[in-house]
Amino acid sequence: MLKVKGSAIRLLCALLVIVLAVSVIPVPSARAAAIDFSDVTSENFDFAIEKLSRNGILNGYADGTFKPGNLITRAEFSAVIIRALDRVDDALQGETPFSDVPAEHWASGYIRLASELGIVNGVGDGKFEPESNVTYAQVIKMVVGAMGYTQAEADALGGWPEGWLSLGQRANIGLSLRTYERAVTADSIHNAVTRDTTAALVFDGFFQLYMDEQDTTNTGFYFGNYEMYDYEECYTQWVLLPTGVTAYYTVDGTEPTVESHKVLRDEEYGLGRIDLLYSCDLKVFAVNADGKVCNRPETIHFSLPKGDLIIDMIGEFFYDNITDEMTDYEKVLVIHDFIVLSATYSQNTDVNGDYPDINYTIYGLLVDGEGVCQAYARAMELMLAFADVDAYFVVGEANGGADWGSHAWLIVKVDGEYYHVDPTFDDPTPDYGTVDYHYFLVSDSTMLRDHRWGLDIYPACDSDYPVGAAIKYGQS
């Protein structure tokens, strides 16, 4: 018998395939407070500079500037690479294999470790030339090496520098430069690199999966494809996925699997999304087409106290009402009745006829006991997901007797067939604490009497559920 408490429901959350491909909707900001440098603009790859600065990889100066046009030395870039790999604790000052990098050199630990990892080489004669300016080709070689590409792979493509540059192109190193029409050319590969270009190249290697810290001021986010309004209930984390990059996520340290933890990508917009339903630590990592990790996985904590309460409530409900012996029909019925009996359709509108934002949320429906159609449908959809019952959130219109208006309900799969379920229309108004079943497991033809939707978008519902279900509840 399946008995699930709130803590176990959290595990089910982590295993649910609730990572959705982004639809054509505005991308909400999820950025933490920006690090502003007085001399940085979009032309200086501000997105890369901000990301690297925020992570302590390539910092600005005490006067509030970044000096994007300054050059960077081989010693400085060795430190940048080790910081990007998050291996600073292993970069202790000491002896190096290079005669011109003594143990007391400020970067000796970074250079030694980078050499041990096969990321940097000397320039010949046992020297490193730490104070020489690093070039485009050297930066690309070091970034690609840090991603896990090997000398053998580079040799197979022509060795130095051609082989490494080819690997860099395969790994999308230089994507940011090409976007801003500042691509590396054959004539410039041995030129010294500026600090802003360095930031862009490192960003390409370690942050191809672009995910910012949670912004607690953000209120424009989504659950499924529908906008939500209550920040503490759920959160949509957006990620940028370049072509050829595959991303996976972990929640609270759970091990990802290929299917259940894959971030789906919209090919046209290059964006993916992860919908979070409760407080958790989220880590997302990415691999490119060659199987090389191409981001620095970061753990971001999300605090969603209302989401936690929702999950705990659902867990208690499942513990008391859902067993693994139940059929899909029985699960849909029990959850449908719970939703209808737990809530009242909101009558709380302002002078403009608008409902409070909370009435659109699962929290408002399950905790406050009041909501509108979106909340009814979303709450039932979430609970059916935990019950392992397929459901589609339907957006269309309905006529409740006065006029047509926007409306939401579900299409569910029972015994291999699809049926409409409208918990809102099955909740009588005024609310007498009873349940109707006129819109429970019905066909397209039944629903079309007072509902309309994109018939070509959703699965066809060819028939009403067998009449025995209606007879059981005294319906005719």
C-alpha positions as CSV (number, residue, x, y, z in Angstrom):
1,M,0.0,0.0,0.0
2,L,1.3,3.4,-0.9
3,K,1.5,5.7,2.0
4,V,3.2,9.0,1.2
5,K,4.0,11.7,3.8
6,G,5.1,15.2,2.9
7,S,8.8,14.3,3.0
8,A,8.3,11.5,0.5
9,I,6.3,13.7,-1.7
10,R,9.3,15.9,-2.0
11,L,11.2,12.9,-3.4
12,L,8.4,12.4,-5.9
13,C,8.8,16.0,-6.9
14,A,12.4,15.4,-7.7
15,L,11.5,12.4,-9.8
16,L,8.5,13.9,-11.7
17,V,9.1,15.0,-15.2
18,I,8.1,18.6,-14.6
19,V,10.8,20.1,-16.7
20,L,9.0,21.7,-19.6
21,A,10.2,23.1,-22.9
22,V,9.8,26.8,-23.0
23,S,6.9,28.2,-25.0
24,V,6.8,31.5,-26.9
25,I,6.3,33.7,-23.8
26,P,8.4,36.5,-22.3
27,V,11.4,35.3,-20.3
28,P,11.2,36.6,-16.7
29,S,14.3,38.0,-15.1
30,A,15.9,35.7,-12.5
31,R,19.0,37.8,-11.9
32,A,20.5,38.8,-8.6
33,A,21.7,42.3,-8.0
34,A,24.0,43.3,-10.8
35,I,27.7,44.0,-10.3
36,D,28.1,47.4,-12.1
37,F,31.4,48.6,-13.4
38,S,31.5,52.2,-14.5
39,D,33.4,51.4,-17.7
40,V,31.5,48.3,-18.9
41,T,28.8,48.3,-21.5
42,S,27.1,45.6,-23.5
43,E,29.9,46.0,-26.1
44,N,32.3,44.7,-23.5
45,F,30.4,41.4,-22.9
46,D,28.8,42.7,-19.7
47,F,26.9,39.5,-19.2
48,A,30.2,37.5,-19.0
49,I,32.0,40.1,-16.9
50,E,29.1,40.2,-14.4
51,K,29.0,36.4,-14.2
52,L,32.7,36.0,-13.7
53,S,32.9,38.9,-11.2
54,R,30.0,37.6,-9.2
55,N,31.8,34.2,-8.9
56,G,35.2,35.6,-8.0
57,I,36.8,34.4,-11.2
58,L,37.8,37.7,-12.8
59,N,37.4,40.7,-10.6
60,G,37.3,44.5,-11.1
61,Y,39.3,47.2,-9.4
62,A,38.9,49.1,-6.2
63,D,37.9,52.2,-8.0
64,G,34.7,50.5,-9.4
65,T,36.2,49.9,-12.9
66,F,36.9,46.7,-14.8
67,K,39.3,48.1,-17.3
68,P,37.9,45.9,-20.1
69,G,40.5,47.0,-22.6
70,N,43.5,46.1,-20.5
71,L,45.5,43.1,-21.4
72,I,45.9,40.0,-19.2
73,T,49.1,38.0,-18.5
74,R,49.7,34.3,-18.7
75,A,50.0,34.2,-14.9
76,E,46.8,36.1,-14.4
77,F,44.9,33.8,-16.8
78,S,46.3,30.7,-15.0
79,A,44.6,32.0,-11.9
80,V,41.4,32.7,-13.8
81,I,41.2,29.1,-15.1
82,I,41.8,27.6,-11.7
83,R,39.1,29.8,-10.1
84,A,36.7,28.8,-12.9
85,L,37.4,25.2,-12.1
86,D,36.7,26.0,-8.4
87,R,40.1,24.5,-7.5
88,V,41.6,27.5,-5.6
89,D,42.1,25.5,-2.4
90,D,44.4,23.2,-4.3
91,A,46.5,26.0,-5.7
92,L,49.0,26.4,-2.9
93,Q,52.1,28.5,-3.5
94,G,55.2,26.4,-4.0
95,E,57.6,25.0,-6.5
96,T,56.7,24.9,-10.2
97,P,58.2,23.0,-13.2
98,F,59.2,26.4,-14.7
99,S,62.5,28.1,-14.0
100,D,61.0,31.6,-14.3
101,V,58.1,31.0,-11.8
102,P,59.7,30.7,-8.4
103,A,57.8,29.3,-5.4
104,E,57.3,32.8,-4.0
105,H,55.6,34.1,-7.2
106,W,52.0,35.1,-6.4
107,A,50.6,32.8,-9.1
108,S,53.0,29.8,-8.5
109,G,50.2,27.7,-7.1
110,Y,47.8,28.4,-10.0
111,I,50.5,27.8,-12.6
112,R,51.7,24.6,-11.0
113,L,48.1,23.2,-10.7
114,A,47.2,24.3,-14.2
115,S,50.3,22.5,-15.5
116,E,49.6,19.3,-13.5
117,L,46.1,19.3,-15.0
118,G,47.5,19.6,-18.5
119,I,45.8,23.0,-19.1
120,V,49.0,25.1,-19.6
121,N,52.3,24.4,-21.1
122,G,55.6,26.3,-21.0
123,V,57.0,28.3,-23.9
124,G,60.2,26.2,-24.2
125,D,63.5,25.9,-22.4
126,G,61.7,25.2,-19.2
127,K,60.1,28.7,-19.1
128,F,56.5,29.9,-18.7
129,E,56.9,33.6,-19.2
130,P,54.3,34.5,-16.5
131,E,54.3,38.2,-17.2
132,S,53.8,37.9,-21.0
133,N,50.4,38.8,-22.3
134,V,48.2,35.8,-23.1
135,T,47.0,35.4,-26.6
136,Y,43.7,34.3,-28.2
137,A,45.1,30.9,-29.1
138,Q,46.5,30.3,-25.7
139,V,43.2,31.3,-23.9
140,I,41.2,29.0,-26.2
141,K,43.7,26.2,-25.6
142,M,43.5,26.6,-21.9
143,V,39.7,26.8,-21.7
144,V,39.3,23.8,-24.0
145,G,41.8,21.9,-21.9
146,A,40.0,22.8,-18.7
147,M,36.8,21.4,-20.2
148,G,38.5,18.0,-20.5
149,Y,39.8,17.9,-24.1
150,T,43.2,16.2,-24.5
151,Q,46.4,16.8,-26.4
152,A,45.7,13.6,-28.3
153,E,42.3,15.0,-29.5
154,A,44.1,18.2,-30.5
155,D,46.9,16.4,-32.3
156,A,44.3,14.4,-34.3
157,L,43.0,17.8,-35.7
158,G,46.4,19.3,-36.4
159,G,48.1,20.0,-33.1
160,W,49.1,23.5,-32.0
161,P,47.3,25.8,-32.6
162,E,45.0,24.5,-35.3
163,G,43.8,21.4,-33.4
164,W,43.0,23.3,-30.3
165,L,41.2,26.0,-32.2
166,S,39.1,23.3,-33.9
167,L,38.2,21.8,-30.6
168,G,37.3,25.3,-29.4
169,Q,35.0,25.7,-32.3
170,R,33.3,22.4,-31.6
171,A,32.9,23.3,-27.9
172,N,31.3,26.7,-28.7
173,I,34.3,28.7,-27.4
174,G,34.1,32.0,-29.2
175,L,30.3,31.9,-29.5
176,S,30.0,35.2,-27.5
177,L,32.6,36.8,-29.7
178,R,30.8,35.8,-32.9
179,T,27.5,37.1,-31.4
180,Y,29.0,40.5,-31.1
181,E,30.9,40.3,-34.4
182,R,34.3,40.1,-32.7
183,A,35.2,36.6,-33.8
184,V,38.8,35.4,-33.6
185,T,40.3,35.2,-37.1
186,A,43.4,33.6,-38.5
187,D,45.2,37.0,-38.4
188,S,44.3,37.6,-34.7
189,I,44.8,34.3,-33.0
190,H,48.3,35.2,-31.7
191,N,47.3,38.7,-30.6
192,A,47.1,39.6,-26.9
193,V,43.7,39.3,-25.4
194,T,41.8,42.1,-23.5
195,R,40.1,41.5,-20.2
196,D,36.6,41.7,-21.6
197,T,37.4,39.2,-24.4
198,T,38.9,36.9,-21.8
199,A,35.7,37.1,-19.8
200,A,33.7,36.2,-22.9
201,L,35.9,33.1,-23.8
202,V,35.8,31.8,-20.2
203,F,32.1,32.4,-20.0
204,D,31.7,30.2,-23.2
205,G,33.7,27.4,-21.6
206,F,32.3,27.4,-18.1
207,F,28.9,29.0,-18.2
208,Q,27.3,27.8,-21.5
209,L,24.4,26.8,-19.3
210,Y,23.6,30.4,-18.1
211,M,21.7,30.3,-14.8
212,D,21.6,33.2,-12.5
213,E,20.9,33.4,-8.8
214,Q,17.4,33.6,-7.6
215,D,16.0,37.1,-7.5
216,T,13.6,37.5,-4.5
217,T,12.0,40.5,-6.1
218,N,10.9,38.6,-9.2
219,T,7.1,38.1,-9.5
220,G,6.7,37.2,-13.2
221,F,7.2,33.5,-13.5
222,Y,5.4,30.4,-14.7
223,F,4.2,27.0,-13.7
224,G,3.6,24.9,-16.7
225,N,2.9,27.5,-19.4
226,Y,0.7,29.7,-17.3
227,E,1.8,32.7,-15.4
228,M,1.8,32.5,-11.6
229,Y,1.8,35.4,-9.2
230,D,2.8,34.2,-5.8
231,Y,6.6,34.1,-5.5
232,E,6.7,31.8,-2.4
233,E,4.6,29.1,-4.1
234,C,6.7,28.0,-7.1
235,Y,9.5,29.3,-9.2
236,T,10.6,28.9,-12.8
237,Q,14.3,28.8,-13.4
238,W,15.3,29.6,-16.9
239,V,18.6,28.5,-18.5
240,L,20.3,29.3,-21.8
241,L,21.2,26.2,-23.7
242,P,23.4,26.7,-26.8
243,T,23.0,24.3,-29.7
244,G,24.6,20.9,-29.0
245,V,24.5,21.4,-25.2
246,T,22.4,19.0,-23.0
247,A,21.6,20.0,-19.4
248,Y,20.6,17.9,-16.4
249,Y,19.6,19.0,-12.9
250,T,19.7,17.7,-9.4
251,V,17.4,18.7,-6.5
252,D,18.8,18.4,-2.9
253,G,21.6,16.2,-4.1
254,T,19.5,13.6,-5.9
255,E,21.3,11.8,-8.7
256,P,20.1,12.8,-12.1
257,T,18.9,10.3,-14.7
258,V,18.8,10.9,-18.4
259,E,15.0,11.1,-18.7
260,S,13.7,12.3,-15.3
261,H,16.2,15.2,-14.9
262,K,16.8,16.4,-18.4
263,V,16.2,20.1,-19.1
264,L,14.2,20.3,-22.3
265,R,15.3,22.9,-24.8
266,D,13.3,25.0,-27.3
267,E,15.4,24.8,-30.5
268,E,14.2,28.2,-31.8
269,Y,15.0,30.2,-28.7
270,G,17.7,28.2,-27.1
271,L,16.0,28.3,-23.7
272,G,15.1,25.7,-21.2
273,R,13.2,25.8,-17.9
274,I,12.9,24.1,-14.6
275,D,9.7,24.5,-12.5
276,L,10.4,24.3,-8.8
277,L,7.6,23.5,-6.4
278,Y,9.3,23.5,-3.0
279,S,12.3,24.8,-1.1
280,C,15.4,23.1,-2.4
281,D,19.0,23.3,-3.5
282,L,19.2,23.2,-7.3
283,K,22.3,22.3,-9.3
284,V,22.3,22.2,-13.1
285,F,25.2,20.8,-15.2
286,A,25.7,20.6,-18.9
287,V,27.6,18.5,-21.4
288,N,28.3,19.3,-25.0
289,A,28.1,17.0,-28.1
290,D,31.5,15.5,-27.3
291,G,30.4,14.6,-23.8
292,K,32.5,17.3,-22.1
293,V,31.2,19.2,-19.2
294,C,30.7,22.8,-20.4
295,N,29.6,24.6,-17.3
296,R,30.6,25.2,-13.7
297,P,27.8,23.6,-11.8
298,E,26.5,26.0,-9.2
299,T,24.2,25.2,-6.3
300,I,21.4,27.7,-5.9
301,H,19.0,27.7,-2.9
302,F,15.4,28.4,-3.5
303,S,13.1,29.3,-0.6
304,L,9.5,28.6,-1.4
305,P,7.6,28.4,1.9
306,K,4.2,28.3,0.4
307,G,5.3,25.6,-1.9
308,D,6.5,23.6,1.0
309,L,3.1,23.9,2.7
310,I,1.3,22.7,-0.5
311,I,3.6,19.7,-0.8
312,D,3.1,18.8,2.9
313,M,-0.7,19.1,2.4
314,I,-0.7,16.9,-0.6
315,G,1.5,14.4,1.2
316,E,-1.0,14.1,4.0
317,F,-3.8,13.7,1.6
318,F,-2.0,10.9,-0.3
319,Y,-1.2,9.2,3.0
320,D,-4.8,9.0,3.9
321,N,-6.5,8.5,0.5
322,I,-4.2,7.1,-2.2
323,T,-2.9,3.5,-2.5
324,D,-1.0,1.7,-5.2
325,E,-3.9,-0.7,-5.6
326,M,-6.2,2.1,-6.9
327,T,-7.0,2.3,-10.6
328,D,-6.4,5.5,-12.5
329,Y,-10.2,6.1,-12.5
330,E,-10.3,5.9,-8.7
331,K,-7.4,8.2,-8.3
332,V,-8.9,10.8,-10.6
333,L,-12.2,10.5,-8.7
334,V,-10.8,10.9,-5.3
335,I,-8.6,13.9,-6.3
336,H,-11.5,15.5,-8.2
337,D,-13.7,15.3,-5.1
338,F,-10.9,16.6,-2.8
339,I,-10.4,19.6,-5.0
340,V,-14.1,20.4,-5.3
341,L,-14.8,19.9,-1.6
342,S,-11.7,21.8,-0.5
343,A,-12.4,25.0,-2.3
344,T,-15.0,27.6,-3.2
345,Y,-15.0,29.6,-6.4
346,S,-13.9,33.1,-5.6
347,Q,-16.4,35.9,-5.6
348,N,-13.8,38.4,-4.4
349,T,-13.4,40.8,-7.3
350,D,-12.4,44.5,-7.2
351,V,-14.2,47.4,-8.8
352,N,-12.8,46.4,-12.2
353,G,-14.0,42.8,-11.9
354,D,-10.4,41.5,-11.4
355,Y,-9.6,38.7,-8.9
356,P,-6.8,39.0,-6.4
357,D,-3.6,37.4,-7.6
358,I,-3.7,34.8,-4.8
359,N,-6.9,33.4,-6.4
360,Y,-4.9,32.2,-9.4
361,T,-2.6,30.1,-7.3
362,I,-2.6,26.5,-6.0
363,Y,-1.8,27.9,-2.6
364,G,-4.9,30.1,-2.6
365,L,-7.1,27.2,-3.5
366,L,-5.7,24.5,-1.2
367,V,-4.7,26.6,1.8
368,D,-7.1,29.6,1.7
369,G,-9.8,27.5,0.2
370,E,-10.7,29.9,-2.6
371,G,-9.7,30.3,-6.2
372,V,-10.6,30.6,-9.9
373,C,-10.5,28.0,-12.7
374,Q,-6.8,28.2,-13.2
375,A,-6.2,27.3,-9.5
376,Y,-8.7,24.5,-9.6
377,A,-7.1,23.0,-12.7
378,R,-3.5,23.5,-11.7
379,A,-4.1,22.0,-8.2
380,M,-5.7,18.9,-9.7
381,E,-3.0,18.6,-12.4
382,L,-0.3,18.7,-9.7
383,M,-2.0,16.1,-7.6
384,L,-2.6,13.8,-10.6
385,A,1.1,14.1,-11.5
386,F,2.0,12.7,-8.1
387,A,-0.6,10.0,-8.6
388,D,1.1,9.1,-11.9
389,V,-1.9,10.0,-14.0
390,D,-1.4,11.8,-17.3
391,A,-3.2,15.1,-17.5
392,Y,-3.2,18.1,-19.9
393,F,-3.9,21.6,-18.7
394,V,-6.4,23.0,-21.2
395,V,-6.8,26.7,-21.9
396,G,-10.0,27.7,-23.7
397,E,-13.3,29.4,-23.1
398,A,-16.5,28.4,-21.4
399,N,-20.0,29.8,-21.0
400,G,-21.4,29.6,-17.5
401,G,-24.7,31.0,-18.5
402,A,-24.0,34.7,-19.0
403,D,-21.3,34.9,-21.7
404,W,-18.2,33.3,-23.0
405,G,-15.0,33.9,-21.0
406,S,-11.5,32.5,-20.6
407,H,-11.4,29.2,-18.8
408,A,-9.1,26.4,-17.8
409,W,-9.7,22.7,-17.1
410,L,-8.0,19.3,-17.7
411,I,-7.9,16.4,-20.1
412,V,-6.9,13.2,-18.3
413,K,-6.0,9.7,-19.4
414,V,-7.9,6.8,-17.8
415,D,-7.8,3.2,-19.1
416,G,-5.9,4.4,-22.1
417,E,-8.5,6.9,-23.2
418,Y,-8.7,10.7,-22.8
419,Y,-11.5,12.5,-21.1
420,H,-12.3,16.1,-20.0
421,V,-12.5,17.0,-16.3
422,D,-13.6,20.4,-15.2
423,P,-13.4,20.7,-11.4
424,T,-14.5,24.3,-11.5
425,F,-17.8,23.6,-13.2
426,D,-18.3,20.6,-10.9
427,D,-18.2,22.9,-7.9
428,P,-21.7,24.3,-7.5
429,T,-22.0,28.1,-6.8
430,P,-23.2,28.9,-4.2
431,D,-21.1,26.3,-2.5
432,Y,-23.3,23.8,-0.6
433,G,-20.4,21.4,0.1
434,T,-21.5,19.0,-2.6
435,V,-19.9,17.7,-5.8
436,D,-21.3,17.6,-9.3
437,Y,-20.1,15.2,-12.0
438,H,-21.6,16.7,-15.1
439,Y,-18.0,17.5,-16.3
440,F,-16.3,14.5,-14.9
441,L,-14.6,12.2,-17.6
442,V,-16.7,13.4,-20.5
443,S,-16.2,13.5,-24.2
444,D,-15.4,16.4,-26.6
445,S,-19.0,16.4,-27.8
446,T,-20.4,16.7,-24.3
447,M,-17.9,19.4,-23.4
448,L,-18.6,21.4,-26.6
449,R,-22.1,22.3,-25.3
450,D,-20.6,25.1,-23.3
451,H,-16.8,24.9,-23.7
452,R,-14.5,25.6,-26.7
453,W,-10.8,25.1,-27.1
454,G,-8.2,24.3,-29.8
455,L,-9.3,20.9,-30.9
456,D,-6.2,20.4,-32.9
457,I,-3.9,21.1,-29.9
458,Y,-5.1,18.6,-27.3
459,P,-5.8,14.9,-27.4
460,A,-9.3,13.9,-28.7
461,C,-11.8,12.7,-26.2
462,D,-14.0,10.4,-28.2
463,S,-16.5,9.2,-25.6
464,D,-17.9,9.8,-22.1
465,Y,-16.6,7.4,-19.5
466,P,-18.9,4.3,-19.1
467,V,-22.3,5.2,-17.7
468,G,-21.7,3.1,-14.6
469,A,-19.6,5.9,-13.1
470,A,-22.5,8.4,-13.4
471,I,-25.1,6.0,-12.1
472,K,-22.9,5.4,-9.0
473,Y,-23.3,9.0,-8.1
474,G,-27.0,9.3,-9.0
475,Q,-26.4,11.2,-12.2
476,S,-28.6,10.7,-15.2
